[in-house]
């Protein structure tokens, strides 16, 4: 299991999943500068985070039998940015054969929140300056020497993502350090992730998103000085979803796309008139549309009965990000926010601070539903568990399907978000360009 961010209060496996007869391994790995610093040097080529995870998987495959696990039935699973790392494992040549199924919750590598300039040296230099570096920009070996002398806690305390988010002109603020291509036989990503899509590892996958996924992006983009930043820069948000278009959009193309989006969602009105919930829907659909071309349809075309997609609607009491996101949005929104599904999977009395008997019955039911779906898939490759009230069908290009997870389950024969997502798939096909090879 790969978590989206380190949680010092987290201790081992969540209480409730251990009722489901699985062996649970939570993997630790380097993050941010420590995990992704790339100076284009042999001993600092980036992707340390992926190297850590791959080494862990090798250890698990060799040793899990000692703990009662099956080395031939390993499922990798991640939530939030951890889910993006799972997608990278599906793309990485070095990870193939180390796992047999994959679960992705709330993120994939081509999500707009993971997209920014592919210039790896500028973030390395700017971060070093923030930490006190005074040497020349172009001396990569001197930069590496500087970083090696820093204390780990000093790097963490600097909150470099805050510096970059305040100085960036991007619509979606994010970390300046993300996985990048680095040539070589021992590289987890020898070429850009875009180029690795055709060779994606064909294993059964279960992938899901929350109803209001884009709320976190809108909240991060808006600020006290401009609480409507996302609405005011809606056209930039569309352009920044670069995987969807495959390259840069010129002004005429951007104008055409913006008009088609406003005609579909707003009947010709400006995006600035959209309510918070509608703007969230538009950007959620735009973000999710790329997952079909880059992952779901790639695997399901060859394994038509092995890909399961879900949309998490449940609005309950364990949604850990809701309070913070609504505070930044300055408005309440109904529906599950980013990572809400994971909060029900990882229920743990130490982390949540609530004993099971103190939760509402519907929250206890959701914990049971999520853990049953995911552990059943991990064991069998099919998430339908005994006593489930609906039949969750696998999705493929010819027969799309997904499951809505709410107080009751609803199996639908359509892509995620139905006609809304189909609109984006048509739009991106119309304006699709050759992939940008600059990664």
C-alpha positions as CSV (number, residue, x, y, z in Angstrom):
1,X,0.0,0.0,0.0
2,X,1.3,3.4,-0.9
3,X,-0.1,6.4,0.9
4,X,-0.4,9.8,-0.7
5,X,1.6,11.5,2.0
6,X,3.5,10.5,5.2
7,X,1.2,10.2,8.2
8,X,3.1,10.1,11.5
9,X,0.0,8.9,13.4
10,X,-0.4,5.9,11.1
11,X,0.6,2.6,12.7
12,X,0.4,-0.5,10.4
13,X,-2.7,-1.9,8.8
14,X,-6.1,-0.4,9.3
15,X,-8.1,-2.3,11.9
16,X,-11.0,-3.3,9.8
17,X,-9.3,-4.8,6.7
18,X,-7.7,-7.5,8.9
19,X,-11.2,-9.0,9.2
20,X,-10.8,-10.0,5.5
21,X,-7.9,-12.5,5.7
22,X,-5.3,-10.6,3.8
23,X,-1.6,-9.9,4.4
24,X,-1.2,-6.1,4.4
25,X,2.2,-4.4,3.7
26,X,2.6,-0.7,3.9
27,X,5.7,0.5,2.0
28,X,7.7,3.6,3.0
29,X,9.6,5.6,0.4
30,X,11.4,8.9,-0.1
31,X,9.3,11.9,-1.1
32,X,9.6,15.4,-2.6
33,X,13.3,16.5,-3.0
34,X,14.6,13.3,-1.4
35,X,12.5,11.1,-3.6
36,X,12.5,13.0,-6.9
37,X,15.5,15.3,-7.1
38,X,17.0,15.0,-10.6
39,X,20.3,16.6,-11.5
40,X,20.9,14.6,-14.6
41,X,23.8,12.9,-13.0
42,X,24.4,9.1,-12.8
43,X,24.1,9.2,-9.0
44,X,21.2,11.7,-8.9
45,X,19.0,10.9,-11.9
46,X,15.6,11.2,-10.1
47,X,12.9,8.7,-9.4
48,X,14.4,7.5,-6.1
49,X,10.8,7.1,-4.9
50,X,10.1,4.5,-7.7
51,X,13.4,2.7,-7.0
52,X,12.4,2.4,-3.3
53,X,9.0,1.0,-4.2
54,X,10.4,-1.5,-6.7
55,X,13.0,-2.7,-4.2
56,X,10.3,-3.2,-1.6
57,X,8.2,-5.2,-4.1
58,X,11.2,-7.4,-4.8
59,X,11.6,-8.0,-1.1
60,X,7.9,-8.8,-0.7
61,X,7.9,-11.2,-3.6
62,X,10.9,-13.1,-2.1
63,X,9.7,-13.0,1.6
64,X,5.9,-12.7,1.8
65,X,5.5,-16.5,2.1
66,X,7.1,-16.3,5.5
67,X,4.2,-14.1,6.7
68,X,1.5,-16.3,5.1
69,X,1.2,-14.4,1.9
70,X,1.2,-15.7,-1.7
71,X,4.2,-14.4,-3.8
72,X,2.1,-15.2,-6.9
73,X,-0.9,-13.1,-5.8
74,X,0.5,-9.6,-5.0
75,X,-1.7,-6.5,-5.4
76,X,-0.2,-3.0,-5.5
77,X,-2.5,-0.3,-4.2
78,X,-2.2,3.4,-3.7
79,X,-4.3,6.5,-2.8
80,X,-3.9,10.1,-4.0
81,X,-0.3,10.6,-5.2
82,X,0.3,7.0,-4.1
83,X,-2.2,6.0,-6.8
84,X,-0.1,7.9,-9.4
85,X,2.9,5.8,-8.2
86,X,0.9,2.6,-8.9
87,X,0.2,3.9,-12.4
88,X,3.9,4.4,-12.8
89,X,4.5,0.9,-11.7
90,X,2.2,-0.2,-14.4
91,X,4.3,1.7,-16.9
92,X,7.8,0.9,-15.5
93,X,9.7,-2.0,-17.2
94,X,11.6,-2.7,-14.0
95,X,8.4,-3.3,-12.0
96,X,6.8,-5.9,-14.3
97,X,6.5,-9.4,-12.8
98,X,6.6,-8.1,-9.3
99,X,2.8,-7.8,-8.8
100,X,-0.3,-9.3,-10.3
101,X,-3.1,-6.8,-9.8
102,X,-3.3,-3.0,-9.1
103,X,-5.8,-0.7,-7.3
104,X,-5.7,3.0,-8.0
105,X,-7.7,5.4,-5.8
106,X,-8.1,9.0,-6.9
107,X,-5.1,9.8,-9.1
108,X,-3.2,8.7,-12.3
109,X,0.0,10.0,-13.7
110,X,-1.5,12.4,-16.3
111,X,-3.8,14.2,-13.9
112,X,-3.5,18.0,-14.2
113,X,-2.3,18.3,-10.6
114,X,0.8,16.4,-11.6
115,X,1.5,18.4,-14.7
116,X,3.9,21.3,-14.9
117,X,7.2,22.3,-16.6
118,X,9.4,19.3,-17.4
119,X,12.5,21.4,-16.8
120,X,14.0,19.4,-13.9
121,X,17.0,21.6,-13.3
122,X,15.1,24.8,-12.5
123,X,13.3,23.3,-9.5
124,X,16.5,21.8,-8.3
125,X,18.3,25.1,-8.4
126,X,15.4,27.2,-7.0
127,X,14.9,24.8,-4.2
128,X,18.6,24.9,-3.3
129,X,18.5,28.7,-3.3
130,X,15.6,28.6,-0.9
131,X,17.7,26.3,1.4
132,X,20.7,28.6,1.3
133,X,22.6,27.7,-1.8
134,X,24.8,30.5,-3.2
135,X,26.7,28.7,-5.9
136,X,26.3,28.9,-9.7
137,X,23.2,27.6,-11.4
138,X,25.0,25.4,-14.0
139,X,27.3,23.5,-11.7
140,X,25.3,20.3,-11.1
141,X,28.0,18.5,-9.1
142,X,28.2,21.5,-6.7
143,X,24.4,21.4,-6.3
144,X,24.6,17.7,-5.5
145,X,27.3,18.4,-2.9
146,X,25.2,21.1,-1.3
147,X,22.1,18.8,-1.1
148,X,24.1,16.0,0.4
149,X,25.2,18.3,3.3
150,X,21.7,19.2,4.2
151,X,19.9,17.6,7.1
152,X,16.7,15.8,6.1
153,X,14.6,17.7,8.7
154,X,15.9,21.0,7.3
155,X,14.6,20.1,3.8
156,X,11.2,19.1,5.2
157,X,10.9,22.2,7.4
158,X,11.6,24.4,4.4
159,X,8.1,23.7,2.9
160,X,9.4,24.1,-0.6
161,X,6.1,23.3,-2.2
162,X,4.7,26.5,-0.5
163,X,7.4,28.6,-2.1
164,X,6.8,27.2,-5.6
165,X,3.0,27.4,-5.3
166,X,3.2,31.1,-4.3
167,X,5.6,32.0,-7.2
168,X,4.2,29.8,-10.0
169,X,1.8,31.2,-12.6
170,X,0.1,27.8,-13.0
171,X,-3.6,27.3,-12.4
172,X,-3.0,24.1,-10.5
173,X,-0.3,24.6,-7.9
174,X,1.7,21.4,-7.2
175,X,5.1,20.1,-6.2
176,X,7.9,21.1,-8.6
177,X,9.3,17.6,-8.2
178,X,7.6,14.8,-10.1
179,X,8.9,11.6,-11.8
180,X,10.8,12.2,-15.0
181,X,12.3,10.1,-17.7
182,X,16.0,9.1,-17.2
183,X,17.7,7.0,-19.9
184,X,19.3,3.7,-18.9
185,X,18.6,0.0,-18.4
186,X,18.3,0.5,-14.6
187,X,16.0,3.4,-14.8
188,X,12.4,2.9,-13.7
189,X,11.3,5.4,-16.4
190,X,13.8,5.1,-19.3
191,X,11.5,7.2,-21.6
192,X,8.6,9.5,-20.9
193,X,5.4,8.0,-19.4
194,X,3.5,8.9,-22.5
195,X,5.8,6.7,-24.6
196,X,5.4,3.8,-22.2
197,X,1.6,3.7,-22.4
198,X,1.6,1.1,-25.2
199,X,3.7,-1.2,-23.0
200,X,1.5,-0.8,-19.9
201,X,1.6,-4.0,-17.9
202,X,-1.6,-5.9,-18.6
203,X,-2.8,-6.9,-15.2
204,X,-6.3,-6.7,-13.7
205,X,-6.9,-3.2,-12.2
206,X,-9.5,-1.5,-10.1
207,X,-9.6,2.2,-10.4
208,X,-11.9,4.8,-8.7
209,X,-12.4,8.5,-8.2
210,X,-14.6,10.6,-5.9
211,X,-17.5,12.6,-7.1
212,X,-15.9,16.0,-6.4
213,X,-12.3,15.2,-7.3
214,X,-11.5,18.6,-8.7
215,X,-12.5,20.5,-5.5
216,X,-9.0,20.1,-4.2
217,X,-7.5,21.6,-7.4
218,X,-9.9,24.6,-7.2
219,X,-9.2,25.1,-3.5
220,X,-5.4,25.1,-4.1
221,X,-5.7,27.5,-7.0
222,X,-8.0,30.0,-5.3
223,X,-6.4,32.4,-2.8
224,X,-7.4,35.0,-0.3
225,X,-6.5,37.7,-2.9
226,X,-8.5,36.1,-5.6
227,X,-11.1,33.6,-4.3
228,X,-12.3,33.1,-7.9
229,X,-8.9,32.4,-9.5
230,X,-10.0,29.1,-11.1
231,X,-13.2,30.6,-12.7
232,X,-11.2,33.6,-13.9
233,X,-8.5,31.4,-15.4
234,X,-10.8,28.7,-16.7
235,X,-9.2,28.7,-20.2
236,X,-5.8,28.1,-18.6
237,X,-7.1,25.2,-16.6
238,X,-8.3,23.6,-19.8
239,X,-4.9,24.1,-21.5
240,X,-3.0,22.8,-18.5
241,X,-4.6,19.4,-18.8
242,X,-1.9,18.7,-21.4
243,X,-2.3,14.9,-21.6
244,X,-5.8,15.4,-22.9
245,X,-4.6,17.4,-25.9
246,X,-1.2,15.8,-26.4
247,X,0.6,19.2,-26.9
248,X,0.2,22.9,-26.6
249,X,-3.0,24.6,-27.7
250,X,-2.9,27.7,-29.8
251,X,-5.3,30.6,-29.1
252,X,-7.8,29.7,-31.8
253,X,-8.0,26.0,-30.5
254,X,-8.4,27.2,-26.9
255,X,-11.2,29.5,-27.9
256,X,-13.0,26.8,-29.7
257,X,-12.6,24.3,-26.9
258,X,-13.8,26.9,-24.3
259,X,-16.9,27.7,-26.4
260,X,-17.8,24.0,-26.8
261,X,-17.4,23.5,-23.0
262,X,-19.5,26.5,-22.2
263,X,-22.2,25.4,-24.7
264,X,-22.3,21.9,-23.3
265,X,-22.4,22.7,-19.6
266,X,-23.7,26.3,-19.4
267,X,-25.8,26.7,-22.6
268,X,-23.4,29.4,-23.9
269,X,-22.9,31.4,-20.7
270,X,-19.3,32.2,-19.5
271,X,-17.6,29.8,-17.2
272,X,-17.3,32.7,-14.8
273,X,-21.1,32.3,-14.2
274,X,-20.8,28.7,-13.2
275,X,-21.6,27.7,-9.6
276,X,-18.9,26.2,-7.5
277,X,-20.5,22.7,-7.9
278,X,-20.8,23.0,-11.7
279,X,-17.2,24.3,-12.1
280,X,-16.1,21.4,-10.0
281,X,-18.0,19.0,-12.2
282,X,-16.5,20.5,-15.4
283,X,-12.9,20.2,-14.1
284,X,-13.5,16.8,-12.6
285,X,-14.7,15.5,-16.0
286,X,-11.8,17.1,-17.8
287,X,-9.3,15.5,-15.4
288,X,-10.8,12.1,-15.5
289,X,-11.2,11.9,-19.3
290,X,-7.5,11.3,-19.8
291,X,-7.5,8.1,-17.7
292,X,-9.5,6.3,-20.4
293,X,-6.9,6.9,-23.1
294,X,-3.9,6.4,-20.9
295,X,-5.0,3.4,-18.7
296,X,-8.5,2.0,-18.7
297,X,-8.9,1.4,-22.4
298,X,-5.3,0.3,-22.8
299,X,-5.6,-2.6,-20.4
300,X,-9.3,-3.4,-21.0
301,X,-8.8,-3.7,-24.8
302,X,-6.5,-6.7,-24.1
303,X,-8.1,-7.9,-20.9
304,X,-11.8,-7.1,-21.4
305,X,-13.0,-8.7,-18.2
306,X,-10.3,-7.4,-15.9
307,X,-10.8,-3.6,-15.4
308,X,-13.3,-2.3,-12.8
309,X,-14.1,1.4,-12.4
310,X,-16.0,3.2,-9.6
311,X,-17.2,6.6,-8.6
312,X,-17.4,7.3,-4.9
313,X,-20.4,9.4,-4.0
314,X,-20.8,8.8,-0.3
315,X,-20.8,11.9,1.8
316,X,-20.1,10.8,5.3
317,X,-18.3,11.7,8.5
318,X,-14.8,10.3,7.8
319,X,-14.0,12.5,4.8
320,X,-10.8,13.9,6.2
321,X,-10.1,16.6,3.6
322,X,-13.6,18.1,3.5
323,X,-13.2,20.7,6.3
324,X,-9.9,22.1,4.9
325,X,-11.1,22.1,1.3
326,X,-14.4,23.8,2.1
327,X,-12.5,26.4,4.1
328,X,-10.4,27.3,1.1
329,X,-13.4,27.2,-1.3
330,X,-15.4,29.4,1.1
331,X,-18.5,27.4,0.2
332,X,-19.9,24.0,1.1
333,X,-20.2,21.3,-1.6
334,X,-22.2,18.1,-1.5
335,X,-20.5,14.9,-2.5
336,X,-17.3,13.1,-1.7
337,X,-14.0,15.0,-2.0
338,X,-10.6,13.7,-3.1
339,X,-9.4,10.7,-1.0
340,X,-12.7,10.3,0.8
341,X,-12.9,6.7,-0.4
342,X,-9.5,6.0,1.2
343,X,-10.7,7.3,4.5
344,X,-13.1,4.5,4.7
345,X,-10.6,1.9,3.6
346,X,-8.0,3.0,6.1
347,X,-10.3,3.2,9.1
348,X,-8.2,2.9,12.2
349,X,-9.1,3.9,15.7
350,X,-5.7,5.4,16.4
351,X,-5.8,7.5,13.3
352,X,-9.4,8.5,13.2
353,X,-9.8,8.8,17.0
354,X,-13.3,7.3,16.8
355,X,-14.1,3.8,18.0
356,X,-16.3,1.8,15.6
357,X,-19.3,1.8,18.0
358,X,-19.2,5.6,18.1
359,X,-19.7,5.9,14.3
360,X,-23.0,6.2,12.6
361,X,-24.4,2.9,11.2
362,X,-24.1,4.1,7.6
363,X,-20.4,5.0,8.1
364,X,-19.8,1.5,9.5
365,X,-21.6,0.1,6.5
366,X,-19.4,2.1,4.2
367,X,-16.3,0.8,5.9
368,X,-17.5,-2.7,5.4
369,X,-18.5,-2.1,1.7
370,X,-15.1,-0.5,0.7
371,X,-13.0,-3.0,2.5
372,X,-15.0,-5.9,1.1
373,X,-14.8,-4.6,-2.5
374,X,-11.1,-4.0,-2.4
375,X,-9.9,-7.1,-0.5
376,X,-12.1,-9.3,-2.7
377,X,-10.5,-7.8,-5.8
378,X,-7.0,-8.2,-4.3
379,X,-7.6,-11.9,-3.6
380,X,-9.5,-12.8,-6.8
381,X,-9.3,-10.1,-9.4
382,X,-13.1,-9.6,-9.2
383,X,-14.5,-7.2,-6.6
384,X,-18.0,-8.7,-6.3
385,X,-18.2,-10.2,-2.8
386,X,-20.7,-12.6,-1.4
387,X,-24.0,-10.9,-0.5
388,X,-23.3,-7.9,-2.7
389,X,-26.7,-6.4,-3.9
390,X,-25.6,-5.6,-7.4
391,X,-23.3,-7.1,-10.1
392,X,-20.4,-4.8,-10.8
393,X,-19.3,-5.5,-14.4
394,X,-15.8,-5.0,-15.8
395,X,-15.5,-2.1,-18.2
396,X,-14.0,-2.2,-21.7
397,X,-14.2,0.0,-24.9
398,X,-17.1,-2.0,-26.3
399,X,-19.1,-2.3,-23.0
400,X,-18.3,0.5,-20.6
401,X,-19.4,0.1,-17.0
402,X,-18.8,1.5,-13.6
403,X,-20.1,1.3,-10.0
404,X,-21.4,4.3,-8.0
405,X,-20.6,3.7,-4.3
406,X,-23.1,5.5,-2.1
407,X,-25.3,4.4,0.8
408,X,-26.6,1.9,-1.8
409,X,-24.6,0.6,-4.7
410,X,-25.6,1.4,-8.3
411,X,-24.0,-0.4,-11.3
412,X,-24.3,1.5,-14.5
413,X,-23.5,0.5,-18.1
414,X,-21.6,3.7,-19.1
415,X,-18.3,5.5,-18.6
416,X,-17.6,7.4,-15.4
417,X,-20.0,10.4,-15.2
418,X,-21.8,9.3,-18.3
419,X,-22.6,11.9,-21.0
420,X,-20.4,14.5,-19.4
421,X,-17.3,12.3,-19.7
422,X,-18.3,11.2,-23.2
423,X,-18.4,14.9,-24.2
424,X,-14.7,15.3,-23.1
425,X,-13.7,12.1,-24.8
426,X,-15.1,13.4,-28.1
427,X,-13.6,16.8,-27.6
428,X,-10.1,15.5,-26.9
429,X,-10.3,13.2,-29.9
430,X,-11.3,16.2,-32.1
431,X,-8.3,18.3,-30.9
432,X,-5.8,15.6,-30.2
433,X,-2.2,16.3,-31.2
434,X,1.0,14.2,-31.2
435,X,2.3,13.6,-27.7
436,X,4.8,16.1,-26.3
437,X,8.1,14.3,-26.1
438,X,9.8,16.9,-23.9
439,X,9.5,14.8,-20.7
